[in-house]
Amino acid sequence: MKLKLDENLPVELVRDLRVLGHDADTVTGEGLRGAADPAVVDAAFAADRILFTLDKGIANLQRYPIPQHAGIVLFKPDTSGRGAVIAFVRERLHKVLEMDLAGRLTVVGPTRIRFR
């Protein structure tokens, strides 16, 4: 699976994804650090990459309708901080990666995973 991590997710997660056999890169690695959300979504779409993010604005389907992205996964941890976010994503990563993420918005919360 081709994935892109938004700059708000810890870069350590790229290594995790690569170890699991996925083609993962980052917004920062592409030179888009600090770029506006539309540029980030467009870059992921152009590269046919599913975008992993913590940014609720990117998950706005009115602003970014399904046909305008390759897929978005919004992680919504119930606590903040780098370590907490890494733990939250790692605890759910295997289950998320088993799902069909292409062409949809997937919202990963503390107790459930929803699709839109």
C-alpha positions in Angstrom: 0.0 0.0 0.0 1.2 3.5 -0.8 0.9 5.9 2.2 1.8 9.4 3.1 2.1 10.7 6.7 1.1 14.2 7.4 3.6 16.3 9.3 1.5 16.1 12.4 2.3 12.4 12.8 5.6 11.3 14.3 8.1 10.3 11.7 8.8 7.0 13.6 5.6 5.7 12.2 7.1 5.7 8.6 9.6 3.1 9.8 6.9 1.0 11.2 4.9 1.1 8.0 8.0 0.2 5.9 8.9 -2.7 8.2 5.3 -4.0 7.5 6.1 -3.8 3.8 4.3 -0.6 2.8 5.6 2.2 0.6 5.5 5.1 3.0 6.7 8.7 2.8 6.1 11.9 4.6 4.8 15.4 3.8 8.0 16.8 5.3 10.2 14.5 3.2 8.4 15.8 0.1 9.2 19.4 1.0 5.7 20.3 2.0 6.3 21.1 5.6 4.0 23.9 6.6 2.0 23.7 3.3 -1.7 24.4 3.3 -4.0 21.5 3.6 -5.1 21.6 -0.1 -1.5 21.2 -1.2 -1.0 18.2 1.1 -4.2 16.5 -0.1 -3.3 17.2 -3.8 0.2 15.8 -3.4 -1.1 12.6 -1.8 -3.7 12.3 -4.5 -1.2 12.9 -7.3 1.1 10.2 -6.0 -1.9 7.9 -5.4 -1.1 7.7 -1.7 -3.5 7.3 1.2 -2.9 10.2 3.6 -2.5 9.4 7.4 -3.2 12.5 9.5 -4.4 14.0 12.8 -5.8 17.0 11.0 -9.6 17.1 11.3 -9.7 19.8 8.7 -8.3 17.4 6.1 -11.1 15.0 7.0 -13.8 17.5 6.0 -15.7 15.8 3.2 -17.3 19.0 2.0 -13.8 20.6 1.5 -12.2 17.4 0.2 -14.8 15.1 -1.4 -14.0 11.5 -1.9 -13.1 11.8 -5.7 -10.5 14.4 -4.8 -8.2 12.1 -2.8 -6.8 8.6 -2.8 -8.0 8.0 0.7 -7.6 9.6 4.1 -7.1 8.0 7.5 -7.8 10.4 10.4 -6.4 9.3 13.7 -8.3 10.7 16.7 -6.4 9.8 19.9 -8.0 10.8 23.2 -4.7 12.1 24.6 -2.0 14.3 23.1 1.7 14.2 23.2 4.2 12.5 20.9 4.5 9.3 22.9 0.7 9.0 23.3 0.1 9.5 19.6 2.7 6.9 18.6 1.2 4.4 21.0 -2.3 5.1 19.8 -1.4 4.6 16.1 0.8 1.6 16.7 -2.0 -0.1 18.7 -4.4 0.2 15.8 -2.1 0.0 12.8 -2.4 -3.7 12.0 -6.2 -3.5 12.1 -6.3 -0.3 10.0 -3.9 -1.8 7.4 -6.2 -4.8 6.9 -9.0 -2.6 5.7 -9.7 -1.2 2.3 -8.6 2.4 2.8 -8.6 3.5 -0.9 -11.1 6.2 -1.9 -12.7 6.7 1.5 -12.3 8.6 4.7 -11.5 6.3 7.6 -11.8 7.7 11.1 -9.8 5.9 13.8 -11.0 6.7 17.3 -10.2 5.3 20.7 -12.9 2.7 20.7 -13.9 2.2 17.0 -13.1 2.7 13.4 -15.6 4.4 11.1 -15.8 4.9 7.3 -17.3 7.7 5.4 
